[in-house]
């Protein structure tokens, strides 16, 4: 399986990865699917499986987009310390410098190209000669992936164009025009795909050793996530929250899943096989693909020799501890965020980032942080960034379950305390149920510390409710009355090239 993920040249070009809207291509540039490729997929099971593996290769290409959409608008990296010029694009996200003329992600962030590949699997696989059990499994995964992609788009833009068929023929450009569906219609499609995924999985809870293929536990986790969102934001209320709780509780009963005892081991590339914490992850591996998303969260080699770690207790140059790490320190945490997160009793802090200090005794001022959660390992004299990126892990399940319980008036303390005990050891301070506000704050405080760098914080604040966004995000950048900025605008170019499109409300 590994070789299919690593060699994109083997992926069949079955259809043009067009955005369903905002297309300004000339008609003579359109290269739709050919009958020959379709026939090959239908006649050759190996070709069909190549298509299937190619979806995961394509999904991996969106890692940076998923991360930025899910984290960079939160409070984590706002007004941080860094040693080089700031990354202006990422600053626009945390500063919410967003308008009809400052559009962070054009052309729907390219998601329709990915959706076209998933839609091709869903459309063609039922007609292939792949054995039935394998075919149904592939389809179950594809429906889960499509639900995840559309859920990300719904949270980002609200209503978006819905397309569930691959592009196979384009007679004129008008064929590519498509209006935005309502948020309710998008949510209905997401929920329908989730149910179809579960139907096709049946009772199959099997997972690959590295958890790099979508699985039934991932569908159930997404179902919980989606129903908390619809229960909170789309009128689903207690009924949807109860579905979320039931789905997430079912995940906790699946054999082989649970919290990893040592937090750092979740991100140890040598311990990824049967890592019980991970439910679904993006694959990175030597000689296949390595992670390059966090270059702006690292440090360049020249500066690394002038910065030190632990200057007051065990001073060591950064270049000595991380001799092969290279990048640019263009994004960072503020001094206040570093102080908040850098708790020596919390094992998550040391496994997530290192504080770099300027080598100027006796004060040693803080220079920046080095994100080490996905730094990987040294291999043959080079840094190998081969840590799989978790889309969902068991801690997600626990904290979302706690959220569903809280919003239903229940007691989230059991789930919160499992997270705390792993983080602080047996001397952790147990949480006791308080008011609903106190419970939600306790959940969000653990969420903050648990998922730094994993592309989840902004979504966690949004899912919790509008008030929590304003509680945590600096009001200088986002204040009550600016709720329209929760969703992103689309570009003027997209509006000009597709007469059926309308701008995101508020822009």
Secondary structure in CASP SS format (residue, H / E / C, confidence):
PFRMAT SS
TARGET T0000
AUTHOR 0000-0000-0000
METHOD secondary structure of the structure
MODEL  1
X C 1.00
X H 1.00
X H 1.00
X H 1.00
X H 1.00
X H 1.00
X C 1.00
X H 1.00
X H 1.00
X H 1.00
X C 1.00
X C 1.00
X C 1.00
X C 1.00
X C 1.00
X C 1.00
X C 1.00
X C 1.00
X C 1.00
X C 1.00
X C 1.00
X C 1.00
X C 1.00
X C 1.00
X C 1.00
X C 1.00
X H 1.00
X H 1.00
X H 1.00
X C 1.00
X C 1.00
X C 1.00
X C 1.00
X C 1.00
X H 1.00
X H 1.00
X H 1.00
X H 1.00
X H 1.00
X H 1.00
X H 1.00
X H 1.00
X H 1.00
X C 1.00
X H 1.00
X H 1.00
X H 1.00
X H 1.00
X H 1.00
X H 1.00
X H 1.00
X H 1.00
X H 1.00
X H 1.00
X H 1.00
X H 1.00
X H 1.00
X H 1.00
X H 1.00
X H 1.00
X C 1.00
X C 1.00
X H 1.00
X H 1.00
X H 1.00
X H 1.00
X H 1.00
X H 1.00
X H 1.00
X H 1.00
X H 1.00
X C 1.00
X C 1.00
X C 1.00
X C 1.00
X C 1.00
X C 1.00
X C 1.00
X C 1.00
X C 1.00
X C 1.00
X C 1.00
X C 1.00
X C 1.00
X C 1.00
X C 1.00
X C 1.00
X H 1.00
X H 1.00
X H 1.00
X H 1.00
X H 1.00
X H 1.00
X H 1.00
X C 1.00
X C 1.00
X C 1.00
X C 1.00
X C 1.00
X C 1.00
X C 1.00
X C 1.00
X C 1.00
X C 1.00
X C 1.00
X C 1.00
X H 1.00
X H 1.00
X H 1.00
X H 1.00
X H 1.00
X H 1.00
X H 1.00
X H 1.00
X H 1.00
X H 1.00
X H 1.00
X H 1.00
X H 1.00
X H 1.00
X H 1.00
X H 1.00
X H 1.00
X H 1.00
X H 1.00
X H 1.00
X H 1.00
X C 1.00
X C 1.00
X C 1.00
X C 1.00
X H 1.00
X H 1.00
X H 1.00
X H 1.00
X H 1.00
X H 1.00
X H 1.00
X H 1.00
X H 1.00
X H 1.00
X H 1.00
X H 1.00
X H 1.00
X H 1.00
X H 1.00
X H 1.00
X H 1.00
X H 1.00
X H 1.00
X H 1.00
X H 1.00
X H 1.00
X H 1.00
X H 1.00
X H 1.00
X H 1.00
X C 1.00
X C 1.00
X C 1.00
X C 1.00
X C 1.00
X C 1.00
X C 1.00
X C 1.00
X C 1.00
X C 1.00
X C 1.00
X C 1.00
X C 1.00
X C 1.00
X C 1.00
X H 1.00
X H 1.00
X H 1.00
X H 1.00
X C 1.00
X C 1.00
X C 1.00
X C 1.00
X C 1.00
X C 1.00
X H 1.00
X H 1.00
X H 1.00
X H 1.00
X H 1.00
X H 1.00
X H 1.00
X H 1.00
X H 1.00
X H 1.00
X H 1.00
X H 1.00
X H 1.00
X H 1.00
X H 1.00
X H 1.00
X H 1.00
X H 1.00
X H 1.00
X C 1.00
X C 1.00
X C 1.00
X C 1.00
X C 1.00
X C 1.00
X C 1.00
X C 1.00
X C 1.00
X C 1.00
X C 1.00
X C 1.00
X C 1.00
X C 1.00
X H 1.00
X H 1.00
X H 1.00
X H 1.00
X H 1.00
X H 1.00
X H 1.00
X H 1.00
X H 1.00
X H 1.00
X H 1.00
X H 1.00
X H 1.00
X H 1.00
X H 1.00
X H 1.00
X H 1.00
X H 1.00
X C 1.00
X C 1.00
X C 1.00
X H 1.00
X H 1.00
X H 1.00
X H 1.00
X H 1.00
X H 1.00
X H 1.00
X H 1.00
X H 1.00
X H 1.00
X H 1.00
X H 1.00
X H 1.00
X H 1.00
X H 1.00
X H 1.00
X C 1.00
X C 1.00
X C 1.00
X C 1.00
X C 1.00
X C 1.00
X C 1.00
X C 1.00
X C 1.00
X C 1.00
X H 1.00
X H 1.00
X H 1.00
X H 1.00
X H 1.00
X C 1.00
X H 1.00
X H 1.00
X H 1.00
X C 1.00
X C 1.00
X C 1.00
X C 1.00
X C 1.00
X C 1.00
X E 1.00
X E 1.00
X E 1.00
X E 1.00
X E 1.00
X C 1.00
X C 1.00
X E 1.00
X C 1.00
X C 1.00
X C 1.00
X E 1.00
X C 1.00
X C 1.00
X C 1.00
X C 1.00
X C 1.00
X C 1.00
X C 1.00
X E 1.00
X C 1.00
X C 1.00
X C 1.00
X H 1.00
X H 1.00
X H 1.00
X H 1.00
X C 1.00
X C 1.00
X E 1.00
X E 1.00
X E 1.00
X C 1.00
X C 1.00
X C 1.00
X C 1.00
X C 1.00
X C 1.00
X E 1.00
X E 1.00
X H 1.00
X H 1.00
X H 1.00
X H 1.00
X C 1.00
X C 1.00
X C 1.00
X C 1.00
X C 1.00
X C 1.00
X C 1.00
X E 1.00
X C 1.00
X C 1.00
X C 1.00
X C 1.00
X C 1.00
X H 1.00
X H 1.00
X H 1.00
X H 1.00
X H 1.00
X H 1.00
X H 1.00
X C 1.00
X C 1.00
X C 1.00
X C 1.00
X C 1.00
X H 1.00
X H 1.00
X H 1.00
X H 1.00
X C 1.00
X C 1.00
X E 1.00
X E 1.00
X E 1.00
X E 1.00
X E 1.00
X E 1.00
X C 1.00
X C 1.00
X C 1.00
X C 1.00
X C 1.00
X C 1.00
X C 1.00
X E 1.00
X E 1.00
X E 1.00
X E 1.00
X E 1.00
X E 1.00
X C 1.00
X C 1.00
X C 1.00
X C 1.00
X C 1.00
X E 1.00
X E 1.00
X E 1.00
X C 1.00
X C 1.00
X E 1.00
X E 1.00
X E 1.00
X C 1.00
X C 1.00
X C 1.00
X C 1.00
X E 1.00
X E 1.00
X E 1.00
X E 1.00
X E 1.00
X H 1.00
X H 1.00
X H 1.00
X H 1.00
X H 1.00
X H 1.00
X H 1.00
X H 1.00
X H 1.00
X H 1.00
X H 1.00
X H 1.00
X H 1.00
X H 1.00
X C 1.00
X C 1.00
X C 1.00
X C 1.00
X C 1.00
X H 1.00
X H 1.00
X H 1.00
X H 1.00
X H 1.00
X H 1.00
X H 1.00
X H 1.00
X H 1.00
X H 1.00
X H 1.00
X H 1.00
X H 1.00
X H 1.00
X H 1.00
X C 1.00
X C 1.00
X C 1.00
X C 1.00
X C 1.00
X C 1.00
X C 1.00
X C 1.00
X H 1.00
X H 1.00
X H 1.00
X H 1.00
X H 1.00
X H 1.00
X H 1.00
X H 1.00
X H 1.00
X H 1.00
X H 1.00
X H 1.00
X H 1.00
X H 1.00
X H 1.00
X C 1.00
X C 1.00
X C 1.00
X C 1.00
X C 1.00
X C 1.00
X H 1.00
X H 1.00
X H 1.00
X H 1.00
X H 1.00
X H 1.00
X H 1.00
X H 1.00
X C 1.00
X H 1.00
X H 1.00
X H 1.00
X H 1.00
X H 1.00
X H 1.00
X H 1.00
X C 1.00
X C 1.00
X C 1.00
X C 1.00
X C 1.00
X C 1.00
X C 1.00
X C 1.00
X C 1.00
X C 1.00
X H 1.00
X H 1.00
X H 1.00
X H 1.00
X C 1.00
X C 1.00
X C 1.00
X C 1.00
X C 1.00
X H 1.00
X H 1.00
X H 1.00
X H 1.00
X H 1.00
X H 1.00
X C 1.00
X C 1.00
X C 1.00
X C 1.00
X C 1.00
X C 1.00
X C 1.00
X C 1.00
X C 1.00
X C 1.00
END
